[in-house]
Amino acid sequence: MYFTLWEIKGLKNRIQELRRERRMTQEELAAGCQVTRQTIISLEGGRYNPSIFLARKIARIFGLAIEQVFIFEEDEP
């Protein structure tokens, strides 16, 4: 069974951490991804999971693999 990023519960991201490390504003990241600042705010707040295309854009901006930006945390049994 395959899932899209937006169907996965427990998906965490490091966007805010990575953006701050690089001294990048939300506006700059949004412009680089061709999305609105509100989208970046929603991603950082965990209220929105990106499409695979947006996830790839974000990862490329940071020079990382998607898996280094977006982390799947499984529930403990």
DSSP file (Angstrom, degrees, kcal/mol; ACC not computed):
  #  RESIDUE AA STRUCTURE BP1 BP2  ACC     N-H-->O    O-->H-N    N-H-->O    O-->H-N    TCO  KAPPA ALPHA  PHI   PSI    X-CA   Y-CA   Z-CA
    1    1 A M              0   0    0      0, 0.0     2,-0.3     0, 0.0     0, 0.0   0.000 360.0 360.0 360.0 134.8    0.0    0.0    0.0
    2    2 A Y        -     0   0    0      0, 0.0     2,-0.3     0, 0.0     0, 0.0  -0.844 360.0-163.0-111.0 146.2    1.3    3.4   -0.9
    3    3 A F        -     0   0    0     -2,-0.3     2,-0.2     5,-0.0     5,-0.0  -0.934  15.4-131.7-125.2 148.5    0.6    6.7    0.8
    4    4 A T    >>  -     0   0    0     -2,-0.3     3,-1.6     1,-0.1     4,-0.6  -0.594  36.7-105.2 -87.5 162.1    1.0   10.3   -0.3
    5    5 A L  G >4 S+     0   0    0      1,-0.3     3,-1.1    -2,-0.2    46,-0.1   0.864 120.0  55.7 -57.0 -36.8    2.7   12.7    2.2
    6    6 A W  G 34 S+     0   0    0      1,-0.2    -1,-0.3    44,-0.1    43,-0.1   0.610 103.0  56.1 -76.4  -8.6   -0.6   14.3    3.1
    7    7 A E  G <4 S+     0   0    0     -3,-1.6     2,-0.5     2,-0.1    -1,-0.2   0.543  86.1  98.0 -93.9  -8.7   -2.2   11.0    4.0
    8    8 A I    X<  -     0   0    0     -3,-1.1     3,-0.6    -4,-0.6     2,-0.3  -0.696  59.3-156.4 -88.6 122.7    0.5   10.1    6.6
    9    9 A K  T 3  S+     0   0    0     -2,-0.5     3,-0.1     1,-0.2    -2,-0.1  -0.726  80.3  37.9 -88.9 146.5   -0.2   10.9   10.2
   10   10 A G  T 3  S+     0   0    0     -2,-0.3    63,-2.9     1,-0.3     2,-0.6   0.598  77.3 146.7  88.3  10.9    2.8   11.3   12.4
   11   11 A L  E <   -A   72   0A   0     -3,-0.6    -1,-0.3    61,-0.2     2,-0.3  -0.739  24.4-176.7 -83.7 120.6    4.8   13.1    9.7
   12   12 A K  E     -A   71   0A   0     59,-3.6    59,-2.8    -2,-0.6     2,-0.3  -0.733   6.6-156.0-110.4 161.6    7.0   15.7   11.3
   13   13 A N  E     -A   70   0A   0     -2,-0.3    57,-0.2    57,-0.3     3,-0.1  -0.960  22.6-150.0-139.7 161.4    9.3   18.2    9.6
   14   14 A R     >  +     0   0    0     55,-2.2     4,-2.9    -2,-0.3     5,-0.3   0.036  59.3 121.2-111.5  21.8   12.4   20.3   10.3
   15   15 A I  H  > S+     0   0    0     54,-0.2     4,-2.9     1,-0.2     5,-0.2   0.925  75.6  44.7 -57.6 -51.5   11.5   23.2    8.1
   16   16 A Q  H  > S+     0   0    0      1,-0.2     4,-2.5     2,-0.2    -1,-0.2   0.924 115.3  48.5 -61.3 -44.8   11.6   25.9   10.8
   17   17 A E  H  > S+     0   0    0      2,-0.2     4,-2.2     1,-0.2    -2,-0.2   0.936 115.3  43.7 -59.4 -48.9   14.8   24.6   12.3
   18   18 A L  H  X S+     0   0    0     -4,-2.9     4,-1.4     1,-0.2    -2,-0.2   0.889 113.2  51.7 -66.2 -39.9   16.5   24.4    8.9
   19   19 A R  H  <>S+     0   0    0     -4,-2.9     5,-2.8    -5,-0.3    -1,-0.2   0.915 111.8  46.4 -63.2 -43.8   15.2   27.8    7.9
   20   20 A R  H ><5S+     0   0    0     -4,-2.5     3,-1.5    -5,-0.2    -2,-0.2   0.882 107.2  57.1 -68.0 -38.6   16.5   29.4   11.1
   21   21 A E  H 3<5S+     0   0    0     -4,-2.2    -1,-0.2     1,-0.3    -2,-0.2   0.856 112.1  43.1 -58.0 -34.4   19.9   27.7   10.8
   22   22 A R  T 3<5S-     0   0    0     -4,-1.4    -1,-0.3    -5,-0.2    -2,-0.2   0.338 112.4-121.4 -94.5   6.0   20.3   29.3    7.4
   23   23 A R  T < 5 +     0   0    0     -3,-1.5     2,-0.4     1,-0.2    -3,-0.2   0.901  60.1 153.2  53.5  45.2   18.9   32.7    8.6
   24   24 A M      < -     0   0    0     -5,-2.8    -1,-0.2    -6,-0.1     2,-0.1  -0.859  38.8-133.5-106.4 137.0   16.2   32.5    6.0
   25   25 A T     >  -     0   0    0     -2,-0.4     4,-2.2    -3,-0.1     5,-0.2  -0.419  23.8-113.6 -82.8 164.1   12.8   34.2    6.4
   26   26 A Q  H  > S+     0   0    0      1,-0.2     4,-2.7     2,-0.2     5,-0.2   0.882 119.6  55.1 -61.7 -37.5    9.5   32.5    5.8
   27   27 A E  H  > S+     0   0    0      2,-0.2     4,-2.4     1,-0.2    -1,-0.2   0.901 107.1  49.0 -63.3 -41.4    9.0   34.9    2.9
   28   28 A E  H  > S+     0   0    0      2,-0.2     4,-2.2     1,-0.2    -2,-0.2   0.916 113.2  46.1 -65.8 -43.4   12.3   33.9    1.3
   29   29 A L  H  X S+     0   0    0     -4,-2.2     4,-1.7     2,-0.2    -2,-0.2   0.924 112.2  51.3 -64.3 -43.6   11.5   30.2    1.6
   30   30 A A  H  X>S+     0   0    0     -4,-2.7     5,-2.4     1,-0.2     4,-1.0   0.916 110.1  49.3 -59.5 -44.3    8.0   30.8    0.2
   31   31 A A  H ><5S+     0   0    0     -4,-2.4     3,-0.5     1,-0.2    -1,-0.2   0.909 109.9  51.5 -62.6 -42.2    9.4   32.6   -2.8
   32   32 A G  H 3<5S+     0   0    0     -4,-2.2    -1,-0.2     1,-0.2    -2,-0.2   0.807 116.2  40.8 -63.9 -29.6   11.9   29.9   -3.4
   33   33 A C  H 3<5S-     0   0    0     -4,-1.7    -1,-0.2    -5,-0.2    -2,-0.2   0.508 109.1-123.4 -95.1  -7.3    9.2   27.3   -3.4
   34   34 A Q  T <<5S+     0   0    0     -4,-1.0     2,-0.2    -3,-0.5    -3,-0.2   0.909  74.2 111.8  60.5  44.8    6.7   29.5   -5.3
   35   35 A V  S   <S-     0   0    0     -5,-2.4    -1,-0.3    -6,-0.1     2,-0.1  -0.787  72.0 -87.5-131.2 177.3    4.1   29.3   -2.5
   36   36 A T     >  -     0   0    0     -2,-0.2     4,-1.4     1,-0.1     3,-0.5  -0.469  31.2-116.2 -85.1 160.4    2.7   31.8    0.0
   37   37 A R  H  > S+     0   0    0      1,-0.2     4,-2.6     2,-0.2     5,-0.2   0.861 116.9  62.4 -60.1 -35.3    4.1   32.6    3.3
   38   38 A Q  H  > S+     0   0    0      1,-0.2     4,-2.4     2,-0.2    -1,-0.2   0.858  99.1  54.4 -60.4 -35.6    0.9   31.2    4.8
   39   39 A T  H  > S+     0   0    0     -3,-0.5     4,-2.4     2,-0.2    -1,-0.2   0.923 109.1  47.5 -63.1 -43.8    1.8   27.8    3.3
   40   40 A I  H  X S+     0   0    0     -4,-1.4     4,-2.8     2,-0.2     5,-0.2   0.910 111.0  51.6 -64.1 -42.4    5.2   27.9    5.0
   41   41 A I  H  X S+     0   0    0     -4,-2.6     4,-1.9     1,-0.2    -2,-0.2   0.922 111.6  47.3 -58.9 -44.8    3.5   28.9    8.3
   42   42 A S  H  <>S+     0   0    0     -4,-2.4     5,-2.2     2,-0.2     6,-1.0   0.881 112.5  49.3 -66.2 -38.8    1.1   26.0    8.0
   43   43 A L  H ><5S+     0   0    0     -4,-2.4     3,-1.4     1,-0.2    -2,-0.2   0.948 111.9  47.6 -64.1 -48.6    3.9   23.6    7.2
   44   44 A E  H 3<5S+     0   0    0     -4,-2.8    -2,-0.2     1,-0.3    -1,-0.2   0.840 111.6  51.4 -62.9 -32.9    6.0   24.7   10.1
   45   45 A G  T 3<5S-     0   0    0     -4,-1.9    -1,-0.3    -5,-0.2    -2,-0.2   0.488 112.1-119.6 -83.1  -2.9    3.0   24.4   12.4
   46   46 A G  T < 5S+     0   0    0     -3,-1.4    -3,-0.2    -4,-0.4    -2,-0.1   0.669  82.7 117.0  75.0  16.0    2.3   20.9   11.3
   47   47 A R  S   <S+     0   0    0     -5,-2.2     2,-0.3    -6,-0.2    -4,-0.2   0.520  74.7  37.6 -91.5  -5.6   -1.2   21.9   10.1
   48   48 A Y        -     0   0    0     -6,-1.0    -2,-0.2    -5,-0.1    -1,-0.2  -0.990  64.6-153.1-148.6 132.4   -0.4   21.0    6.5
   49   49 A N        -     0   0    0     -2,-0.3   -43,-0.1   -43,-0.1    -6,-0.0  -0.919  30.1-125.0-105.3 134.1    1.6   18.2    4.8
   50   50 A P        -     0   0    0      0, 0.0   -44,-0.1     0, 0.0   -45,-0.1  -0.229  19.8-102.6 -77.8 162.8    3.1   19.1    1.4
   51   51 A S     >  -     0   0    0    -46,-0.1     4,-2.6     1,-0.1     5,-0.2  -0.344  41.6-104.8 -67.8 164.6    2.7   17.4   -1.9
   52   52 A I  H  > S+     0   0    0      1,-0.2     4,-2.0     2,-0.2     5,-0.1   0.838 122.8  55.7 -62.9 -31.9    5.7   15.3   -2.9
   53   53 A F  H  > S+     0   0    0      2,-0.2     4,-1.9     1,-0.2    -1,-0.2   0.910 110.0  43.4 -68.0 -43.0    6.6   18.1   -5.4
   54   54 A L  H  > S+     0   0    0      2,-0.2     4,-2.6     1,-0.2     5,-0.2   0.898 111.9  54.2 -69.2 -39.9    6.6   20.8   -2.7
   55   55 A A  H  X S+     0   0    0     -4,-2.6     4,-2.5     1,-0.2    -2,-0.2   0.900 108.9  49.5 -59.4 -40.3    8.5   18.5   -0.3
   56   56 A R  H  X S+     0   0    0     -4,-2.0     4,-2.4     2,-0.2    -1,-0.2   0.894 109.7  50.8 -66.3 -40.7   11.2   18.0   -3.0
   57   57 A K  H  X S+     0   0    0     -4,-1.9     4,-2.2     2,-0.2    -2,-0.2   0.934 111.9  47.3 -61.1 -46.0   11.4   21.8   -3.6
   58   58 A I  H  X S+     0   0    0     -4,-2.6     4,-1.7     1,-0.2    -2,-0.2   0.938 112.2  49.1 -61.5 -47.8   11.9   22.4    0.1
   59   59 A A  H  X>S+     0   0    0     -4,-2.5     5,-2.8     1,-0.2     4,-0.6   0.903 110.7  50.8 -59.9 -42.3   14.5   19.7    0.4
   60   60 A R  H ><5S+     0   0    0     -4,-2.4     3,-0.8     1,-0.2    -1,-0.2   0.891 105.5  55.6 -64.4 -39.7   16.4   21.0   -2.6
   61   61 A I  H 3<5S+     0   0    0     -4,-2.2    -1,-0.2     1,-0.3    -2,-0.2   0.895 113.2  42.0 -59.2 -39.0   16.5   24.5   -1.2
   62   62 A F  H 3<5S-     0   0    0     -4,-1.7    -1,-0.3    -5,-0.2    -2,-0.2   0.524 112.9-121.1 -85.0  -5.9   18.1   23.2    1.9
   63   63 A G  T <<5S+     0   0    0     -3,-0.8     2,-0.3    -4,-0.6    -3,-0.2   0.829  73.7 116.2  70.3  32.1   20.4   20.9    0.0
   64   64 A L  S   <S-     0   0    0     -5,-2.8    -1,-0.3    -6,-0.1     2,-0.2  -0.786  71.3 -97.6-126.8 167.5   19.0   17.8    1.7
   65   65 A A    >>  -     0   0    0     -2,-0.3     3,-1.7     1,-0.1     4,-0.7  -0.538  40.0-112.0 -78.0 153.5   17.1   14.6    0.9
   66   66 A I  H >> S+     0   0    0      1,-0.3     4,-3.0     2,-0.2     3,-1.3   0.886 118.3  59.5 -52.6 -40.9   13.4   14.7    1.5
   67   67 A E  H 34 S+     0   0    0      1,-0.3    -1,-0.3     2,-0.2     5,-0.1   0.685  99.9  56.5 -66.1 -17.9   13.9   12.2    4.4
   68   68 A Q  H <4 S+     0   0    0     -3,-1.7    -1,-0.3     1,-0.1    -2,-0.2   0.648 116.0  35.5 -85.7 -16.0   16.2   14.7    6.1
   69   69 A V  H << S+     0   0    0     -3,-1.3   -55,-2.2    -4,-0.7     2,-0.5   0.787 120.0  46.2-101.0 -40.7   13.5   17.4    6.2
   70   70 A F  E  < S-A   13   0A   0     -4,-3.0     2,-0.5   -57,-0.2    -1,-0.3  -0.929  70.1-168.7-112.9 122.9   10.4   15.3    6.7
   71   71 A I  E     -A   12   0A   0    -59,-2.8   -59,-3.6    -2,-0.5     2,-0.6  -0.940  14.2-144.6-118.0 126.8   10.4   12.6    9.4
   72   72 A F  E     -A   11   0A   0     -2,-0.5     2,-0.7   -61,-0.2   -61,-0.2  -0.807  14.7-164.5 -89.6 119.3    7.8    9.9    9.8
   73   73 A E        -     0   0    0    -63,-2.9     2,-0.1    -2,-0.6     3,-0.1  -0.905   9.1-151.5-107.7 109.1    7.3    9.1   13.5
   74   74 A E        -     0   0    0     -2,-0.7     2,-0.2     1,-0.1   -64,-0.1  -0.467  24.1-104.4 -76.6 148.8    5.4    5.8   14.0
   75   75 A D        -     0   0    0     -2,-0.1    -1,-0.1     1,-0.1     0, 0.0  -0.478  37.7-112.0 -68.0 142.3    3.3    5.3   17.0
   76   76 A E              0   0    0     -2,-0.2    -1,-0.1     1,-0.1    -3,-0.0  -0.570 360.0 360.0 -73.7 138.7    4.8    3.0   19.6
   77   77 A P              0   0    0      0, 0.0    -1,-0.1     0, 0.0    -2,-0.0   0.495 360.0 360.0 -69.5 360.0    2.9   -0.3   19.9
